[in-house]
Amino acid sequence: MKYYIIAGEASGDLHGSNLIKQLKQLDTSADIRCWGGDLMAQAGGTLVKHYKDLAFMGFIEVVMNLRTVLRNMDWCKQDIVAYQPDVLVLIDYAGFNLRIAEWAKPLGYKIVFYISPQVWAWKESRVKKIKKSVDKMLCILPFEQDFYNKWAYPVEYVGHPLVEVIKAAKDAPPEPAIADKPIIAILPGSRRQEIKVKLPIMLTMAKHFPQYQFVVAQAPSLDDAFMQELTGAHPNVSTVKNQTYALLRQAKAALVTSGTATLETALFGVPEVVCYKGSAVSYFFARRLIKVKYISLVNLVMDKPVVKELIQHDLTEANLLRELTLLLEDDVTRQRIKEEYGLLWSKLGEKKASRRAAAVIVEEAKQEK
């Protein structure tokens, strides 16, 4: 069977790579063409577009790069038509992938969406379009099934793929020490636009905690010169590449941008402060459109403020210093967070998400059009 997979971010590359491994086990003749990253290529997919060429975040950033976005979309459509997949698998990356689904469905392609768009956060009305253009929606967050039930749209909850990934990472032999000092991890994301805004504020903590080594997880898509320009002035700041999980296994606390990284950090048991700051225009529109109470997946899944979120104007040096001090020095705070993390594991369950998703996708590919 032929599978065309589209992932547009680092997290999608991770989940896509594990999906590809399972697809190849369940369908030994699987031919997989994909948009994603190095991990998906290493897993056996034929990579035709890297996510580093796609990662535009926020309203103003997308508008500024609109010509590139539209050109990528046109090329993607042409490539799908030339490849003629048995099933089109869309991994998150909603702005791009939902448009591809709307275009592909009338042409007769079977479509599976793995990792639901966050329509529960904003543009809830998009569920109407999803119902028309997506054959199977595979959800990874426990509350998403109830959300879609309100719209009379049956979906399948396969579990969160990070659970199996991180469980395996935690069970692996320990890695060599990353630093001689106790470590505070910084996970600033993978998009240059957001890193330039947030990382300098996060790095102000280095001067307040000289007894710690601040280690920045550098996304593979970012060049060394760009990161050195931001981190070079701080003697107790270093960077690592492709070692995020090793870093989290050794960190005492973490400063984390919003997104999948907040959940990864929590599943490793590391107390964290969630940091987000975007362009003024993007934030202006986001405040008026986004309807959820929290921006971190940890708080969304738990439906309460387990970890502190410092958003936009609240992300200041003074606020960050207060919160990081609590994580490092207040035993009550650390214990409360650790207990909540245990409950988080229970909520996400032990389902083998990648295997379950692959099984659904293979069955869908076998169905007659």
N, C-alpha and C positions, 0 to 999 in steps of 0.2 A: 504494500500500500504506500501511497505518496502523501506525505504530511508537510504542510507549509505552516511554519510557526513564526509568529511576530512578537518579539519582546523589545521594549524600547528603553529599558533602564538596567542598572546593575542588578537590582533585586530580581528583575525578570530574567536576566541571564542566569542567575543562580537557580531559580526554580525551573527555568526552561532546560537547563543542563540535566537536572535530576529527572525531569519528565522524559527527555530524550533517552536516557539510560534505560528507563522502564519501558518505553515504547519499543526499544530494540530487543528487550528481553521477551516481550509479549508478541512482537511481530518481527521475526528474524529477517524478513525481507524488507523491512521499513526503509524507505528512501525519504530523507528529511532535509528540507531546504528551509533556511531560517534567517530572520533578522534577530540579532542579539549581541553576544559578546564572545570573549575567548573561551569561557566555560562551555558554552553551547557547542562551539566548534570542537573543543577537546572531547566532548561527549559523543561526537559523531555526526553532528549536523553540518550541512554545507552552508557556511556563513556568507550571505550576500550583502549585508549591510550591518555595520557595527553601531551599537547604541550610542557611542560617543558622538556620532554625527546627528543624533536625534534628540539629545537631552536638553530641551528648552523648557524652563519652568516659569510659571507666572504669566499673567496676562500681557504685560508689556514686553516680556522677553519673546513670547510667541509671536506677537505682532511684528516685532523688529526682525524676526527670522521667518516671516510668513512665506516668502518666496521659496526658501529652502524647504519648509514643511510641505508646501503644495507640490514642489518638484519631487520630493521623496514619495509622496502619496501617488502621484501619477506613475512613477517608475515602479512602485510596488504593485499597482494594478496590472501593469503590463507584464511584470514578472510572474504574477499569479496565473494570468491567462496563458502565458507561454508554458508554464510548468504543469498546469492542470492537476492540482492535488485532489486526492480523494476526500480530504478534510482540511479545513482551514482552522488552525488553533491560535487563538488570540490571548496573549498573556498580559493582563492589566493594561497599562498605557492607553487609558480610555479615550483621550481626545483623538488620537490617531486610529486606534483599533475599531472604535464604534463606527467611524466613517467608512472604514474598509468593510465592516460587516454589512452596513446599509447598502453599499455598492455591490457586494458579492452575492448576497442572498437572492436577489431577483435573477441572477445569472445561473442559479442552480447549485451553487457551492454549499456543502454542508459546513456548518460553523459551530465550533465549540469555544466558549469563552472560559478560560481558566484563570481564576482570581478576578472576582467581580469588580467592575468599575465602582467607585465609591458614590453611587447614585443616592445612597442613604445620607450622604453628607451635603450634597448640593445637586440641583437639577433632577429632583426625584421624578419629574415627568418623563425623563429619558427612559424609564422602564417601559413605556409604551412602545418606543422604538426598539428596545431590546427584545421584547416579546415577538416583534415582527421579523427581526433579522438574526436572532441567535437561536440555534436549535437546542443547545445544551449549555446551561450556565453552571459552572462548578465553583462553589463558594468555599472560602478558607477561614472565614470568621463565623463563630457560632451564632451571632445575632442576625446574620444576613438572611438565613432561611426564613425567619419570622418576618423580616422586612418584605421579602418578595411574596410571601403568602398573602400579605395585605393587597397585593396587586393580582392575586390569582395566577401567579406565574410559578410553576413548580421548578425548583432548582435542587441541586444535590450538594450537600455539605460533605466535602471529602477530608476535612481536617486541615490544619495548617502545615505546609511543607517544612517550615522552619523547625518544627518539633523534632522530626526525625533527623534533620541535618545537625542540629545543635546537640541532640542527645549523642550522636556518633562522635561529634567533636569533643564533648566533655568526657567521653569514655576513652578517648585516644591517649596514648602515652604523653606525658608533659613535654612541651617544647623547651628549648634553651631559653634562659632568661633574656628578655628584651632590653632590660636596663638594670643598672646596679642599685638604683634607688627604687622606692615604692612608686608605682605607676598610676597616673591619672590618664585615662584614655580620652581622646578627642575624636569623634566621628562626625566630620563636617559635611558629609554628603559627597556626591559625585559631579555636581554641576558647578562649573566655574562661576556662573553669575551669583549663585547663592553663597558660595564659599568666600568670595571677595567681600561680601557684606557681613557675614557672621563670624568667620574664623578670627579676624583681628580682635573682636570683642572676647571671644572664648580664650584667646591667647593672653589676654591681660591677667589671667589667673596665675600665670607662670611666676610673675614677680612676687605674688602674695604667698606662694608655697614653694620656696626654693629647695625644700627638703624632698620634693617630689620630682619625678621625671614626667613631663607631659609628652605623650606619644600620640602623634596624629596619624590616623589611618588614611593613607593616601589611596584614592581610587585608582585602579589601573589605567583609566582613561585620561588621567591628569599627568602632565609632564613635570619632571623634577624641577625645572627652572621656575615654573609657576609656584610650586609649593615652597621652594627655597626663598623666593622673594617675600612670602608671607611669614615664614617661620624663622628665617635666618638670624633675626636680631635677638632671639631669646636663647641664652646659653643652656637652659634646662628643657628645651623643646627639641624633639627629634621626630622623624617620620618613619613609617614602615609601609611596605607595599605587599599586598597579597598575604597579610598576616593578621587580619582583623580578628579572627577567632582566637588566635594565639594571644593577641593583645588583650582581649576581653577576659581570657582565662587568668591573666596575671594582674588585671587592673583592680585597684581598690575603689575607684569611683570613675564616672564617665560624664562627659559633656557631649550630648548627642543631638544632631539635627533631627527634625521630625521625619517620619517615614518608617520603613522596615527596620532600620537600625535601632529604633527605640525598643522594638520587640526583641530583637536579637540580644541587646544588652540585658534586658530583663530576664530572658531565658538563661543567660549565663550567670544570673544572680548578682549583677553589678549595680549598686545604687547609682542613679543617674539624674541629671538635670536635662530636660528637653529644651533645646534652643532653636528658635526660629525668628528670622528677620529677612524680609524680602524688600523689593523695591516699593516705594511709597504708593505707586499707582496699582501694582498688583495687590498689595495689602488692602487698599481702599475698596477694590472690587470684591476681594475675598470676604471681607467682613460683612458685606451685604448679601452674599450668596451662600456662604457655608452655614449650615444649620446645626452642626454637631457641637456638643459642649466642650470637646477636647480635640487636640490635634495629634496626640500620640496614640499609637495603637494599644499601648499598655492600658491607658486610662479608658479608651473606648471599649475594649473588651471587658474590663472590670467594671465599667460604668461608674467610676468614681476617681478622684484625683490621687492615684497611687504615687505617681512621680510628679515633681514640680515642672510646670511648663512656663517658660519665659518667652513671651511672644512679642515681636515687633518692638514697641516702645518700652516694654518691660525688660527686654534683653539689654541690660546695662551692666557695667563693671560692678557697681555696688550690689545690685540684686544677685548677680551671679556669685559674688564673693560670699554673700550671706548663705545662699543655698548650698554651695560647695562646702563651706565650713561645717554646716549641719551634717552633710553626708560623711565627712571625714572624721568629725570629732564628737558627734552626738550619738551615743549608743542606742538610745531609744528610737531615734529616727531610722538608723540603719536596721535595727531589729524589725521595726514595723514594715519597712520596705521588703525585707527578706521574706517575712511571713506572707505578704501580699503576692510576692512572686511565686510562692508555692501554690497559692490559690489559682494564679494565672495558668500554671502548668495543668492543673486539674480542669480548668475551663476549656483549654484548647484540646485536651484529650490526647490519646496515643494513636490516632489513626495514621496509617501510612499513606499520606496524601498523594505523593507522586505516583505510587503504584495504583491507587484507586482512580486517580485522574487518567492515567494512561489506559487503564482497562476500559473506561467509558469512551475515550477517544478512539481506541482500536475498534470497539463495537460500532461506533458511529461511522467510521471509515468503511466498514464492511456492508453497511446498509445501502440498499439501492437508492439512487438519487430520485 
